[in-house]
Amino acid sequence: FLAKDPITHVPILGNLPGAPGMVHWYDPKSASVVGTLEVAPYNRVSRRDPINDPHIPAPAITHLAFGQNGRDLVTVDTSWTENTSVGCNYTLQGPTGSTTEMNMCTNIKFWTYVDAPQSSKVEQRKRRNGEMPMSYELVSSMVAPHGRNGQVYALAITPDGSTACTLSREEDAFRVWVKNTSYSLSAAKEMGSTLWKCLYRVRSPSGYANLLSGCELMGEGLVSFSSDGSVLSVAYGPYLTLWDHANATLLTSVSIDSDGAGASQDIRQVHFLTDSDDAILISTATQIGVKSPFGGGTNPCYLGQDEWSFDFGSMGKGVHVSAVVPLRDYGGLRGVFVLCISLGFGARSMISIVGREGKVVCADGTEGPLQWALQGEVQSLSVNKCNDTNVELLAITKDCRMFSLRCGPEMQKEQEAIVLEKKRTLQELLPRAPVLKIARDYTQSAKQSKRRKISVSSVPKGPRSARDFNSFEFPALSGKFTASFIAKNLGTKGN
């Protein structure tokens, strides 16, 4: 998964290969991990018999949610144990067919950010080197929050970090968790009390029963809170129910239009778009639309003509919606979001910035749509920066590649500065070996040496004795070398 820390404004990655049960704060600029948090402790135990024994699965962090200020964090993880009295039982099969009984436990954990002193030089050095764990303290936890066989399929937290909601398919219910804000963390430790507890459980209402049984989604936005945290939305198949979670009361329900084939698709993601109204952005496998919780369509009550939906299945086979992320405070516009469409059965992806009316937003002063085309299927999408019309998106594809997508004048300048910095760094790293002169400088030597005149004429044919060499004018030579050279080559005897 990919998220953003509201405190450090650094992207967060989880379930990285080689680091199970860990959450990493990753800085794209330095391409390095700047912080870690161990959510699910893991002992790397070797198999007694590597040939016959099955491989023991590593723990996995399935969900993570931050409050708006980043001081409250909720995680859900799964871990494996040989204790068959806890968790859901599974039979693991080895390479040769041998089986082993193991249980998988689901854990929900609540964390609080603790201000750590930064005055120590050792701590500052460790934090620069990425060795300092992030300052989150575990304040509450519970094993099997939805029963022994229940897994958590969705997680959401209110913007103020005081209420959380989890949804389970096996239990066919959702649970609301509340934080006790009457006393501080230190007081809770002294009293031996927990800061978080389960307030209530709601089974699927009449008419929505068994709609979760066919749900095969994990980690999708099936539950969501409104911008002010007063309304909770829970998806049951093709229906979206809205709740007053403070009183455990069902308010209303909405559904997206049928697709081109006349079938109703299960809802995959739900987002409340803006702070000023209750426009709901709903997406399914191939559909996306904006709906009103107070009706609309033929009987408009709140949004009126602002309601719309579109089916990407009409574009052909192999097209589906892979990610939807709200984009708040974009250029003063309301209800803007980022939409990622997978094309060609995951061969490529198209990412667009879409307005509330369903049209792709164009760049300032141009008619060019804000779109990016990537190779591969995008698995996670997050907004790293959004300042007016300056946006930076981070996308992770299925083959574990990260892309930084930017638009806006400030982002363009920042990108140019990054390119110049890389060029300057590359030039500084290039080896600067001295230039060796392995050839003689004939130009300089010709200026320093005295010129000698050599005149050459044609050599008459005939015997050597008849040749006339008086027309040759040789350079001034002396010594025995001259005498022997002339005697050997010109046929005369030296004295």
ABEGO torsion letter per residue (X at the ends): XBBBBAAAGBBBBBGBBGBBGBBBBBBAAAGBBABBBBABBBBBBBBABAAABBBBBBBBBABBBBBAAGABBBBBBBBBBABAABEBBBBBBBAAGBBBBBBBBBBBBBBBBBBBBAABAAAAAAAAAGABBBBBBBABBBBGAAEAABBBABBBBBAAGABBBBBBAAAGBBBBBBBBAABBAAAAAAAGBBABBBABBBBBBBGABGAAAABABBGBBABBBBAAGABBBBBBEABBBBBBAAAGBBABBBBBBBBAAGBBBBBABBBBABAABABBBBBBAABBBBBBAAEEEABBAAAEAABBBBBAAAAEBGBBBABBBBBBGBGGBBGBBBBBBBBGGGABBBBBBBBAAGBBBBBBGBABBBBBBBBEBBABBBBABBBEABBBBBBBBAAGBBBBBBBEAAAAAAAAAAAAAAAAAAAAABBBBBBBBABBBAAAAAAABBBBBBBBBBBBBEBAAABBAAABBBBBBBEAAAAAAAAAAAGBBBX
